Amino acid sequence: MAAKRAHSGEWQLQEAKARLSEVVERALQGKPQRITRRGREAVVVISAKAFDAKTKPKESIVEFFARSPYRDVDLSVDRARDTGRAVDL
């Protein structure tokens, strides 16, 4: 078995495709893997756990509005009964 060479965490797309298992394994170890395409950074592969931690709301929408400084403002949300304009068909 050939020894694995050290990798910086940046991959060209062709290399990432050929070594996808290694890219995924490194991401699962908490090391984001950057993939370039045509010499430009294209995507970053991270674990699902890291993605969830970054995208999961820290509070619910109800909690967000409950702590709003505008929660006691009396806001009228009545909709105008305008029927629009006449259009010849």
C-alpha positions as CSV (number, residue, x, y, z in Angstrom):
1,M,0.0,0.0,0.0
2,A,1.4,3.4,-1.0
3,A,2.1,5.9,1.8
4,K,-0.4,8.8,1.8
5,R,1.2,12.1,1.2
6,A,0.5,15.1,3.4
7,H,-2.1,17.4,2.0
8,S,-2.7,21.1,2.7
9,G,-6.5,20.9,2.5
10,E,-6.7,22.5,-0.9
11,W,-7.5,20.4,-3.9
12,Q,-7.9,20.8,-7.6
13,L,-11.2,19.5,-8.8
14,Q,-9.7,16.6,-10.8
15,E,-7.7,15.5,-7.7
16,A,-10.6,15.9,-5.4
17,K,-12.8,13.7,-7.7
18,A,-10.1,11.0,-7.8
19,R,-9.5,11.1,-4.0
20,L,-13.0,11.9,-2.8
21,S,-12.9,9.4,0.1
22,E,-9.8,11.2,1.4
23,V,-11.4,14.6,1.0
24,V,-14.5,13.4,2.9
25,E,-12.4,11.7,5.7
26,R,-10.4,14.9,6.3
27,A,-13.6,17.0,6.4
28,L,-15.0,14.5,9.0
29,Q,-11.9,15.0,11.0
30,G,-12.8,18.7,11.3
31,K,-10.5,20.0,8.6
32,P,-12.4,22.0,5.9
33,Q,-11.3,21.0,2.4
34,R,-11.1,23.7,-0.3
35,I,-11.7,22.7,-3.9
36,T,-10.6,24.8,-6.8
37,R,-11.8,24.9,-10.3
38,R,-9.8,26.5,-13.1
39,G,-7.5,27.9,-10.5
40,R,-10.2,29.6,-8.5
41,E,-11.6,28.6,-5.2
42,A,-15.0,26.9,-5.9
43,V,-16.3,25.1,-2.8
44,V,-15.4,24.1,0.7
45,V,-16.2,20.6,1.9
46,I,-17.1,20.4,5.7
47,S,-18.7,17.7,7.8
48,A,-22.5,17.7,8.2
49,K,-22.0,18.4,11.9
50,A,-19.9,21.5,11.2
51,F,-22.5,22.6,8.6
52,D,-25.4,22.2,11.1
53,A,-23.5,24.1,13.7
54,K,-23.0,27.0,11.4
55,T,-26.5,27.1,9.9
56,K,-28.8,26.1,12.8
57,P,-30.6,29.1,14.3
58,K,-29.5,29.8,17.8
59,E,-33.0,30.5,18.8
60,S,-36.5,30.0,17.4
61,I,-38.3,32.6,15.4
62,V,-40.7,33.0,18.3
63,E,-37.8,33.7,20.7
64,F,-36.4,36.2,18.2
65,F,-39.6,38.2,18.0
66,A,-40.2,38.0,21.7
67,R,-36.9,39.8,22.5
68,S,-37.4,42.4,19.7
69,P,-37.4,46.0,20.9
70,Y,-40.4,46.6,18.6
71,R,-42.6,43.8,20.1
72,D,-44.9,46.4,21.8
73,V,-45.3,48.6,18.7
74,D,-48.9,48.7,17.4
75,L,-48.5,47.9,13.7
76,S,-51.5,48.0,11.4
77,V,-51.3,45.2,8.8
78,D,-54.6,45.8,7.1
79,R,-54.5,45.2,3.4
80,A,-55.9,47.6,0.9
81,R,-59.0,46.3,-1.0
82,D,-57.7,47.7,-4.3
83,T,-58.8,45.3,-7.1
84,G,-56.1,46.4,-9.5
85,R,-56.5,47.9,-13.0
86,A,-58.8,46.9,-15.8
87,V,-57.1,44.9,-18.5
88,D,-58.6,44.2,-22.0
89,L,-58.1,40.6,-22.9
